Amino acid sequence: MVAPAEVKYYYLSQLLDAPVRVEGEAAPWGRLRDIGFQRTLAYPPACCIEVWSRARGTLALPWSAVKELSPREIVVQKANGTPPQADFWVRRDVLDDQVVDLTGARVRRVNDVQFLYAEGRLVAAHVEVGTLGLLRRLGVERPVRALLRWLFDYAIEDSFVTWKCVEVISPGGSPGGVRLSAQPSRLAELHPAELADILEHLGAKERQSVLRTLDVGAAAEALEEVAPDVQRTLITQEDPGKAADILDEMEAKEAADVLRDMHQGDAEKIISRMDSESAQDVRLLLGQDERTAGGMMTVSCVEARAGQTAAAVLDSMRPITDEVAEFNIIYVLDDARRLVGVIALRDLLRAASQTRIDELMITHIIKVAPSARLFELGGLFAKYGIRAIPVVDDGGVFLGTVRLKDVLYELVPQLRE
C-alpha cells in the first residue's frame, strides 16, 4: 500500500529570507527573496524562486531545482538554463498589495500568503487578509495569541480568502517584465456595479490594470457605473484606440459625459478613432450645455415611419436591443426626420400586426428645444407624468429624448450615491 503524500502548509512570512544552500555544500550561499507562480490552474503552482546573496546579487532559479523546502532551509541543486517566466511574484505583486476577492467583489489587502507543499510541488492556497498575518510577520503571533486568550479568553482566527477566488491585479515587477496571464480575467464575471465598486477602491495604477484585463464590452459596462472623475481618469490614461473602442460600446450620452471635461485635444484623439456614427452623436452632445435638454438627451431611440405596420416596427426593434437606451416610446418621423408622432411600446404590442403606425400614434406631443434648462424639464415631467420628452430643433427635426431618470439624477444629488 502506497503511503499518502505528506502535506505541509507554509506561510510566505515563514519562508522569506530562509537560507538557500546548494545540495552537497555545507554553507548557504543566499537567502530566499521571492517565489514566482504561473496562473495555469485555480491554485497556481510555483515555477521559480528568486535568491539574493551578497556575492552574486539576485538570481532566479527554476522550481525544479528546489529539492527541499522548509522555513529553516531551502536546498537546491545546481541549475542550468533560464527559469520559466512567472505570471506574478508573491512578495512583489501580492504581499501588502491589493487583490480582488471574487466571492464578495471586494478589494482586500494581503497580509500573508499560505502555500501547500507536497511531493516537491508548492501551490498558492490562500491569502491571509486578517490581523493574524501581520502579527505573524512581526514575529509576535504566539505571545499575542496567548495574551488575548489569558486576558479575554479570546482566540484570533485566520482570515483567509481561497486562492481560486483571488485575482492578482497588477503583476509586473520581475526583471525584464512579467507578462499577464493568458487566461481571461475572472473580473469580467462580476456584475458591472460590483466591478465599479472595486475600481473606485483601487489606486490609479491598479484601476488601469483591471480595466486592461477586461474586454471592451465589460469595460464599458463597468465604466458606466463608476464616478465621473474615475471615468475620466481611466479613459485619459488609456490608449486612444482602446478608449475609443470602449466608448463605442457605451451609450452616446454616457460617452459624451466621460469626454466632456477632458482636454479638447485629448478628447478629439479618442473621438476621431470612434465609429463614425458614434462619433457624430458624441460631437452633437458635446456641443450642448450639459444641463440642458441637448446635453442630457440620449440619441439611441426607436424610430418608425407613419406608413409602417406594427409588426414591421417590432421586427426592426429586435436587432437593436443592445444599442437602444429608450425602448418605452417609439418616435415616428417623416422623411426629413421631423417628429410627427409618438407611440407607447405597450400600445404597439397590443395592436394587430398589420395596423399602420399612423393609426396608433399620438400627434399631440410634449417636446422641448435643445436649450431647455434642467428645472424646465423637471416641471414638465412633474406636470405630465411622462418618462421621456423628445428634443427637436427649430425645424421640428428629432434630435433625441431626455429621460426622467437623467433629470432626477441631476436634480437630486443623493441619487448619485
HELIX and SHEET records of a PDB file:
HELIX    1   1 LEU A   12  LEU A   15  1                                   4    
HELIX    2   2 TRP A   63  ALA A   65  5                                   3    
HELIX    3   3 VAL A   90  VAL A   94  3                                   5    
HELIX    4   4 THR A  131  LEU A  138  1                                   8    
HELIX    5   5 GLU A  141  PHE A  152  1                                  12    
HELIX    6   6 TRP A  163  CYS A  165  5                                   3    
HELIX    7   7 ARG A  186  GLU A  189  5                                   4    
HELIX    8   8 PRO A  192  GLU A  200  1                                   9    
HELIX    9   9 ALA A  204  THR A  213  1                                  10    
HELIX   10  10 VAL A  216  GLU A  225  1                                  10    
HELIX   11  11 PRO A  228  GLN A  237  1                                  10    
HELIX   12  12 PRO A  240  GLU A  249  1                                  10    
HELIX   13  13 ALA A  252  ARG A  260  1                                   9    
HELIX   14  14 GLN A  264  ILE A  271  1                                   8    
HELIX   15  15 SER A  276  LEU A  286  1                                  11    
HELIX   16  16 ALA A  293  MET A  296  1                                   4    
HELIX   17  17 ALA A  310  MET A  317  1                                   8    
HELIX   18  18 ARG A  318  ILE A  320  5                                   3    
HELIX   19  19 LEU A  345  ARG A  350  1                                   6    
HELIX   20  20 ILE A  357  LEU A  360  1                                   4    
HELIX   21  21 LEU A  374  TYR A  384  1                                  11    
HELIX   22  22 LEU A  404  LEU A  411  1                                   8    
HELIX   23  23 PRO A  413  ARG A  416  5                                   4    
SHEET    1   A 4 LYS A   8  TYR A  11  0                                        
SHEET    2   A 4 ASP A 112  ALA A 118 -1                                        
SHEET    3   A 4 ARG A 121  GLU A 128 -1                                        
SHEET    4   A 4 PHE A 160  THR A 162 -1                                        
SHEET    1   B 6 GLY A  57  PRO A  62  0                                        
SHEET    2   B 6 ALA A  46  SER A  53 -1                                        
SHEET    3   B 6 GLY A  30  PHE A  37 -1                                        
SHEET    4   B 6 PRO A  19  VAL A  22 -1                                        
SHEET    5   B 6 ILE A  74  VAL A  76  1                                        
SHEET    6   B 6 VAL A  66  LEU A  69 -1                                        
SHEET    1   C 4 GLY A  57  PRO A  62  0                                        
SHEET    2   C 4 ALA A  46  SER A  53 -1                                        
SHEET    3   C 4 GLY A  30  PHE A  37 -1                                        
SHEET    4   C 4 PHE A  88  TRP A  89 -1                                        
SHEET    1   D 3 ARG A 106  ARG A 109  0                                        
SHEET    2   D 3 GLN A  98  ASP A 101 -1                                        
SHEET    3   D 3 VAL A 166  VAL A 168 -1                                        
SHEET    1   E 3 CYS A 301  ALA A 304  0                                        
SHEET    2   E 3 GLU A 326  LEU A 333  1                                        
SHEET    3   E 3 LEU A 339  ALA A 344 -1                                        
SHEET    1   F 2 ALA A 388  VAL A 392  0                                        
SHEET    2   F 2 PHE A 398  ARG A 403 -1                                        
END                                                                             
